[in-house]
Amino acid sequence: MTKWIMKSEVETQATLMNESKKIAIKDTNNKYEVYIQNKNDQIQIGTTFLIVYIIFESENIDDAEKVGMEYLKDFFDILGFSTCALFKIQKRIALYDWTPGITSRKGRVYKSIPSPNMPSFIFNDEFILTLETLLRSDKNELLKRALRWFRFAISSSDPSDQFQLFWFVIETLTQLDTDKKKVPDKCPHCQNPLYCPNCQKTPYHRPYPIQAIEKIFKKYISDNPEQAFTVSSKTRNALLHGESIKEIESKFGTTLLDIVTIVGKVAWIALLNGILKSQGDKNQIKELNLYQPNNFSFYILDACANVTAGTSENIDLTIDDFPDIKLDIIANSKN
């Protein structure tokens, strides 16, 4: 096993005391050790940044990328719980072979920038007219709540959070459905209505919330709505109960990002119809200029370079020996 060191920048609401240049923390299972220092000498008001080094062992550089990040997430999970403060891994900076006594170290240097195609230029005259039209709708409390959940969803960068917030939108909008037609319970295996042999009939009842959500999926998805709902419902249950969704992704040949896109688009069209319905007959809407992305994920342009850095033969390495090689990206926006 090779020893590695990874350097990262972390956004936080916590900081080291003025007299502390850096602190060292060892995992009690001896899997890794972490060194933390403030990014800036002067403590900032509000959110600030830490520079974090983690030293661990792994087979090769490809595995080290994954192992190092998992250890770092595990560490900040405990630290976040212990402090109730924000700890967000903002970016990886570099990863190096940290074997003592060698002078040539293989490593990777990382650089990330936001999508060069952002921001979007949307505030034209046609869009402003659309916005004014939508603002005239009589939004009740349920519709306002659904709109708030939707804004939270598109503002989140975590796909799991996005999924659950979009699901809140759809679940809230089911309460606006005035059609209370009774429905049967279904067999969990074949999805056919359940039949009682004693009563010799199929019992019906008002739709449960999950059945009302299924109805919305079938209303707004034309291509295989049953599977879209099944995948989304299973994902919701997995996230709710703290289970892994990898089995769902494997079984249905999809990804969480794809599932978020499905649920997000259902939430969007259901919201739009709710807003238009709330306007009644007071507005004769001829045309709306609306924007909807292909997906709701936040894309960041990542680059890494394999490098070899020269260091001293010092056997007792410290983080002060960490090589300082930087990587720049030149990205042109698409016109």
N, C-alpha and C positions, 0 to 999 in steps of 0.2 A: 504493500500500500504506500502511496505517495502522500506526503504532507502538502497541503495547499493553503493559500491565503486569499480571501476575497475582500475587496474594498467596496463599500456601498455608501450612498447618501440617503439619509432617512429624514423625512419630515416629521416634526414632533411638536408637542406642547410642553415638553419637559426638557431640562437642560442640566449640565453639570454645574456644580457650585464654582464660584469664581476661582477658588484656590486649587481646584482639581483640573489638571491639564488633560488627564485621561484616566479611565478606570478599566480594570480587567475583571472579567467574570468567567468562571469555568463551569461548564456543564457537569453536574454531579455524576453523570454516567461516563465522563471522560470522552465524549464524542467530539466536543469542540470547545474552543475558548473564544471569548468575544472581547474586543477592545473598543472602547467608545470615547470619542472626544468631540467637543463642540466644533462646528465648521468655522465659526467666526469667533475671534477673541472677544468682541463686544457682544453681550447678551442682547438679543432683539426682543422687542415687545410683541406678544402674540405668538404666531407660529414661527418656529426656528428650525434649524437643520443640524443633524449630527453626522459625523463621519464614523462609520462602523467597520471594523475589521473582524473577520471570523476565520479562525484557523482550524482545519479539520483534515481528515484523511479520506482519500478516494483512489480508485483504480487508475483513472486517466482524466484528462482535461475535460472531455465531454461529460463524463459522469460527475466530475467536480462541479460543473456549472449547475447541475440539477441538485446535487446533494447539498452544496453550499446554500442555495436559496431555500431549500426545505428546512435546513437547520436554522437559518436566519428567521424564517417565518415562525418556527416553533418557539424560538427565543422571544420574539416580539409578541407572540400570543400570550405568553406568561407575563412579560413586562407590561403589556397593555392591561391585563387583568389586575396586576399588582398596583398599578398607578391610576387606572381609569383615564389615561391620557392617550392622545393620538400618537401612533407610531406607524408611519406609512413608508414603505421602501420606495423611495422616489426613483432611484436608478442604481444599477451596478456601474462601477467605475473600472475595475480591473480584477483579474484573477491570475495568480502566479504560483508556480512550483516553489514550495517553501522548504525544500530539503536543506538541512544545514550543511555548510561546508562546500557547496558548489558555487561557481562564479558565473555560470551561464544559466539563466532561468527562462524556461518556456512559459508563455502566458497568453492571455487575451485581454485586449483593451476594448471597452464598450463605449458607445455613444448613442444617445436617443434624442430625436427631435419630434415635435408634433407633426401631423400630416401637413405637407406643403400645400395641400389643396384647401386648407382652412385658413381664415374664415370664409364662409359662404356669403356672397353678395346677394341679399334677398330683399332689402328694404327699398324696393322700387314703387312707383305709383300704383301699379296693379295690385301689389301685395297689400299696400296700405288700405286700399278700398276693400279688399277681402277681410282684413283685420277689423275694420270699422263695422262691416256687416256682421261678423261673428260676435263682436262685442255688444250688439243690439239684442242678443238673445236673452230670454228670461231664464237665467240659470238658477235652478233650485239648489238646495243644500247638497243633495246627492250628486248632481252634476258638477257643482263646484268642487266637491271632495274628489271626484274622479279626475277632474282636470289637475288638481293639486298633486295627486298620486302620479299622474302621467308626467308632469314636470319633474318631479323627483326622480322618476325612472330614467328619463333622457339625460338627466344631469349626473347620474351615477356612472362610474367607470367600472364597477364590478358587475359581471354578468349575472351572478346569483342574486344580487340586490335588484338589478334591473328586472329580472324575471318576476320576482315576488311583488314588486311595485306595479308592474303591468297587470299581474294577476289581480291585485287589489282594485285596479281600474275596472276590469271586467266584472269582478264580483260585485262591485258597487253599482255598476250599470244594470245588473240583473234586477235590481229593485225598482227600476223604472219601467220594467216590462209589465204592461197591463193585461197581457194574455195569460190567464191563470188556468189554461186548459190542463186537465189532469193527465198524468202520465203513469206508466207502469214501472215497477222495479225491473231491472234487467239481470240476467245471469252474468256473473263476473267472467265466465269463460267464453260463451258464444254470443253474449250481448242480446239474446232474444228475451222477450217479456217472460217473467216468471209466472207459472201457472200453479194454482192450488188444486190438487186432485180431490181433496175432500169437498171443497166448495164448488169445484168444477167451473172455476172462473179465474180470470187474471185481475188481481186487485189494482186499483188506480188511486192516485193521491195527487195533491198539488206538488209541483216540482220542488225537490230539494235544491239547495243552492248549487251543488255540483251539477245537477241536471239542467238547471237554468243556464249555467256557464256553457255546458255542452250545446245547448240550443243556440247560443250566440256564435259558437264556433261553426256550427252547421249553417247558420244564416249568412256568415260573411266569408267562409272559405269554400271555394268551389272544387278544388282539387284534393280529393281524399280527406274530407273534414274529420272523419272518424279517427283516422290515424293521427292527425294533427292534435285532436283533443286528447287521445290516449297518451301520446308522448308527453304533452304538456301537463296533463293531470298526474302522470307518474313522476315527472320532474318536480312538480309542486309538492307531492307527498314525500319524495326523497329529501328535498331541501328542508321541509317542515320538520322531519323526524331525524335530521342530522345524518342522513345516509349518503353514500357516494352515488353520483349519477353516471359513473363510468359504465356500469352495466346497462343502463338505459341507452347511452350513446352507442354502445357496441351492438345491442340488440336491434336498434332501429336504424343503425348506420347514419347517425347524425352527431351533432355537437351541441353543447350548451348555447353557443353563439347562434346557431341556426334556430334553436328552440326559442331563444329570446326574440329573434326576428319574427317568428310566427306569432307569438303572444303579443308582441309590441304592435304588429300590424292589425291584429284583431282588436286590440284596445283602441287603436287610432280610429279605425273606421266606425267602431261602435260609438266612440265619443263624438265623432263628426255627426253621425246620425242623431245622437241625443241632442246635440246643440241645434241642429236644423229643425228637429221636431219641436224644440222648445220655442222656436220663433213663430210657430203657427202660420197664420196667413198674413201677418203684418208686413212681411218682406217678400217681395217677388225676386228671388235670387236667380239671376241669369247665368252668372259665371263666378267661380271661385278660383283664385290662384293660390294653391297650397303646395307645401314642400314636404316630401317624405323620403328619407334615405332608403337605400337598398337594405341596410341593416342599421341597428342602433348601437353598434360597438364603437368604442373609441380607439382609433388606430394611431399608433405611434411608429415612426420609422426607426428601426433598430439596426445598428451596424456593429460589427466586431472585427478586430484584426488580430491574427496570430502574430505574436512578437517574441523576440528573444532579448532579454535584458541582462546586462552585465552588472554583477554586484560583488561586494567584497567576500572574502573567504570566511567571514565571521561565522563561527559555529553558533554563538548565542545571538540569534537574529531577534531584532525588535521591529516594531512597526515603523520605526524611523528609517529602516533599511528598505522600505517598500519602494520599488522603482516608480519614477514619475514620468510615465510616457502618456501623452494625450493623443486623442483621435478627433479629427474634425470631419464634419459632413457638409458637403455643398449640395443643396437640394433646390431644384427649380420647380415652382408651382406650375400646374398644368392649366393653360389658358383655353 
